[in-house]
Amino acid sequence: MLKRTLVLLELWGKYLILSSSTDGKITYGRAAVIFSIACVITYLIAFLIAANRTDVLDNENYLNYFSHNDLLTVLWQKIVSEESILKSFLMIFTEEIFWLVLAHLVGAFLSPAAATVAAVIFLNVAIFLGMSRFKGFPIGVILWIALPMCLSVVGFFQIRQGLAFSVFCLFYFLGGPVVLGAVIASAIHTTFLVPLVIVLMARIFRGERRPLLFIFACIVVFGAIASLGGILFADFAGRRADIYETDEGVSSFNYLVGVILLAAPSLSLVLSNKDRPVGLSQLGCQLSVGISIWLIVCFFLFPIGTSRVGYYSAMFFLFPLVMEIDEIWSRHKMALILNFAAVIILIYGGIKSGTYDQILIGFRGIL
């Protein structure tokens, strides 16, 4: 076991050092940082493999997903029998058909327990591989582990959300068609329809290079969606709509403050770089800003919309930090200070609300 761990650690170290070097030069300081991150990732993977998931929230649901049940057959019959073509099409997303297909295929080769662990390993490794191409990768790893909505939630027990995000990360960070990545992610978990809308609006206004127009469009579109939220949720929320409830934490003022502070660096970059051609880094900032607008609008108009999408504020906030850490540090220090304050607020809120409890259950299970 020790030998295999050392081999894995060596491979991670070589890969991360090579992939994170943008100028071809490897300094001792950079090598030390990357090797330390490789150690952290190796330990994290070992923990995720060994963690006792018996008492973890939603574990039974995922064991059922990966068991060969008739969910996919029932869904197909439902789509075929639906008279409305629009509703049949939307079922691809509301019923998360890509997730059901994926769970069915993986469940054909692995036991339900092994398939659950494999999904968790894949989604975390995919996110790390994507981020590893950029200088801010060490910060991204640290924040992914530390922030309550990231590893402790979508990276450990809310697997569908985490898998959707990881698939989008692969398309985004590796230079694939991000619209396609967002569409696939939306068919894995319905909540990714919100980032999909943001990606589409960013594409629409890309040629204009008018950040204020993009922000205004987000406010108008999300305001309209949130105003009709009750009707849309009742008609299109999917197979588990009857059990969704608004999380208690998202109704607090501290949560709203944290969301606003998280978007500070991204908003600063979006507004200051209005004359720069839009690339992946700019799209990452727009995603962070757009998600924050959605959460703020829903906070007042449609609270369950904040509850179901809130974790994306922390996850997309990683994008500009990973890709633009040099520019943020040199030109937007105040935004970075606000970001640090937001991280402290979110970690404190996560501890107070018990967000870390599930991953601690898994950790205690291997002691």
N, C-alpha and C positions, 0 to 999 in steps of 0.2 A: 504493500500500500504506500509506504514512504517513498519507494523508488519511483512508482508511477506518479506520485504527487510532484516529485522533483523534476521528472521529465516534462510533465505538463507545465510546471512553473517556468522551466527553461524555454519551452516553445512559446509560451505567452510573452515572456520577456523579449525574445528575439523579434517576435511579430510586432509587439507594441512599439519597440524602439524604432524599428524600420518604418512602420506605418505613420508614426507621429513626427518623424523628422522631415520637415518641409524644405530645409536647406542642405540636406545631405551631411550635416555635421552632428556628431554625437558627443556632447560634453559629458563629463563625469556627473555633473549635477543632474542633467536630463536623464542619464542612464539610471542614476540612483532613484529618481522620482518614478520613472517608468517601472523599474524593478519592484519598487514598493507597491505600486498599483497592481502589478502582476501577482504579487503575494496576496494582496487583499482579494483580488478576483478569484484566485485559486482557492483560497479558504472559503470564499462565499459559495463557489460551486460545490465544494465538498459539503458545506453545511446544507445547501438546498437538496443535495442527494440524500443526505443522512437524516434530515429533519423528520420528526414524527408528525404526520399530518392527520392522525386519527381524530383528534379533537379540534382541528382547525375549521373555522367557519367555511361553509360551502363545500367542504370536502366530499360529502355524500353526493351532492349534486354533480360534481365533476366525475366521480366514480360512475355515476349513472350515465353521464354523457358518453364516456368511453366504453361502457358496456354496449353490447349490440342490441340496442332497444329499437323501437319502431318510430322514434321521433322523426326521422328523415322521411320515412314512408308516409306518415300522417301529414307531414308538411307538404309533401309533393301532391297528395290527394287534395289538400286544402287549396293549393295554388291552382290546380287544374279545374277544380269545381267553382272557383271564384268567378262570378260573371263580369266584374269590373276589371278591365285590362290594367288600369292604373293601380288598383289594389294588388293585383297579381304581381305586377312589377315591384311595387314597394315592399312586398313580402320578402323579396331577396334581402332587404335590409332589416325590416322590422322583425323578421323571424330568424335573422342571422344565419342564412343558409350556408355560407362558406364555413362558418364555425361547425355546423352540424355535419357537413361533408367531411371536413378535416377530422373531427372527432370520430366519425365512423371509420375513416381510413386508418387512422392511427390505432384505434381500438381493435382493428382486425389483426394487427401484428403484435401488440403489447397488451399486457394485462391492464385493467383499469388503473391500478395503483401506479404501475410503471409508466403508463401513458401520461398520467397527471404530472409525475416528476419530470418526464421528458419535456412536456410542454413548458413547465416552469424554467428548466435549464435553457431551452431554446430561446425563450423570449428575453431572458436576461443576457445571454451571450450575444444574441442578435443586436441588442441595444449597445452593448459594449463594443462590439466589432464596428458598428456604424460610427460611434463617437471617436474611436481610436485613431481616426485619420486626421484629427485636428489637435491643435496645441492645448485647447481647453479640456482635453480628455480626462486628465486627473481630477479636475474640479467637477466634471460631469459625473465621474464614478463616485466621488465622495458625496455629492449632493443626492445622487440616486439612492445611495444607502441611507443617508441621513434624513431626507425629507419624508414626512409621514405618509404621503400619498403615493410614493414611488415604490421602492422595494418592499416595504412593509405591507402594502396593499396590493397594487396591481402586479408587483413582481413576485408575489408569494401566494395569495389565495384568490384574488379576483383575476383569474387566468384569462378569461375572454378579453377583458379590457386590456390587460398587459400584452396579450398576443396581437391584438389589433394595433396597439401602439408600436410594438416591435416590428411588425410587418411594414408599417409606414416608415419607421426609422431606416430600415434597409433600403427602401426606395429613395428616401430623402438623402441620407448621408452618402450613399454609394452612387448618387447621380442618376437614378432611374426616373421614369415618369411619375412625378409625385401625385398627379391627379389620379392615375391608375392605382397607385399605392393607397391613396385615401379612399377610393371606391372599394377596393378589396378589404381594407380595414373596416369600412362601414358595414360590409356584409359579414364581418366577424363579430363586431359589436355595434349595435345601433347608435350609440352615443357618438361614434366617430363621424356621424353625419354633420355635426356642428363644425369640426375641423375641415370636413370636405367643403362645406359652404364657404369657409374662410379662404381655402386654397383657390376655389373658383373665383371669388371676388378679387383675390390678389392677382390672378391671371387676367381678369377683365380690365383692371386698372393698371396693369403692368406698363403698358405703353405710355400711359398718361404721366406716370411718375408723380402723382399727386397724392401724398400720404394723407392729407386731410380729407380728400375725397374718399379714399379707402375707409378711413375711420368713420366718416359720416354714413357711408353705405352699410357698414357693419351695424351701426346704431339703428338705422332705419329698418334693415332686414330683420335683425334680431328682435327689435321692438315689435315688429309685426308678428313674428313667430311666437314670441312670448305672450303677446296679447291674445293670440288664438291657441295658446298652449293647452288649455283644458280640453278643447275640442279635438285638437290634433292628437293629444295623448290618449284620449278615449278611443279614437278610431284607429290609430296606427302604432300604439306603444308596444305591440307584440304579445307574445304568449304569456308573459309574466307581469303584465301591467297591473293586475289586481293585488300584487304583493309589494309594489313599490311604495315607499314612504319617504318623506323628506327627512334627511339626516338632521339631527338636532344642532350639530355644530355649525351648519351653513347659515343658520338664521341669526348668528351673533354678529355684532358690529366688528369684533376683532377679525373675524373671517373676511369681511369686506375690506378692512384695512390691509390685511395680508395680501389679498388679491391685487389691490391697487399698487402696493409696493413691489410686488413681484413683476409687474408689467413695466416698472420704471425704466430699466435699461433698454428694453425692447422699444418702448415708446420714444425714448431719447434717440435711439439709432434710426428708427423709422422717420422721424421728423428731421433729423440732421442730414440724412443721406438721400434727400429727395431728388438730388441731381445725379446720383450714382445709378448705373444700370442695375436692374433688379436681378439678384442672383439667389442662390440657396440661403445665404446668410440673411438677406433681406426678407425672404419668405419666412424664415424661422422667427424673425422679429414680428412679422405681421401675424403669424399664428399665435404668438404669445399675447399680442395686443388684442387680437380678435377674440380669443378665448376670454380674456379679462372683460371685454365689453359684454360678451354673452352672460358672464356670471353676474356682472353688476346689474344689467337689465333684468335678468331673471330673479335676482335678489328681491327686487321690488314687485315684479309682475307675475312671476311664475317660479316660486321657490323650489319646486321639485326639479326644475331644469338646472338650477344651480347644484342641487344635490347629486344629480346623475352625471354631471360633466365636470364637477369641481376639481377632480384629481388631474385633469389635463392642464390646469393652470400651472401646477408645479412641474409637470413633465415637459411642456413646451417652453417653459421659462429656461430650461437647460439648453435649448438650441442656440440662442445668441451667445450665451456664456461659453459654450463649447467652441463655437465657430468664430466668435468675434472678441475673445477675451483680451487680445492686445489693444484693440481700438477702445473697448470699454474702459480698460485700465488707463489708457493714455488721455482719453478725451471726455470720459463720462464717469469720473470718480464719484461724484455725488450720487449718480444713479446706482453705482455699485454699493455705496454705503446704504442706500435705501433698500437694496436687494439683501444685504446682510441682515438688516433689521427685519425684513420679511421672513428670512430663513429662521431667525431666532423666534419670531412670533409663531411661525408654523410648527416648529419643533416643540415649543412650549404647549401649543394647542393640541398637538398630537399626543403628547405625554398626558396632558390633563384629560383628554377625551378617550384615552385608551386605544388610540389608533395602532400603537405598536404591540398590542396584546397578542395578536394572532401569531406574529413571527416569534414572539417570546415563548408562546406555547410550543411551537415547533422546536425552538432551541432547547427548552427545558426537557423535551422529550428525548434528546440524545445525550443528556448528561447522566 
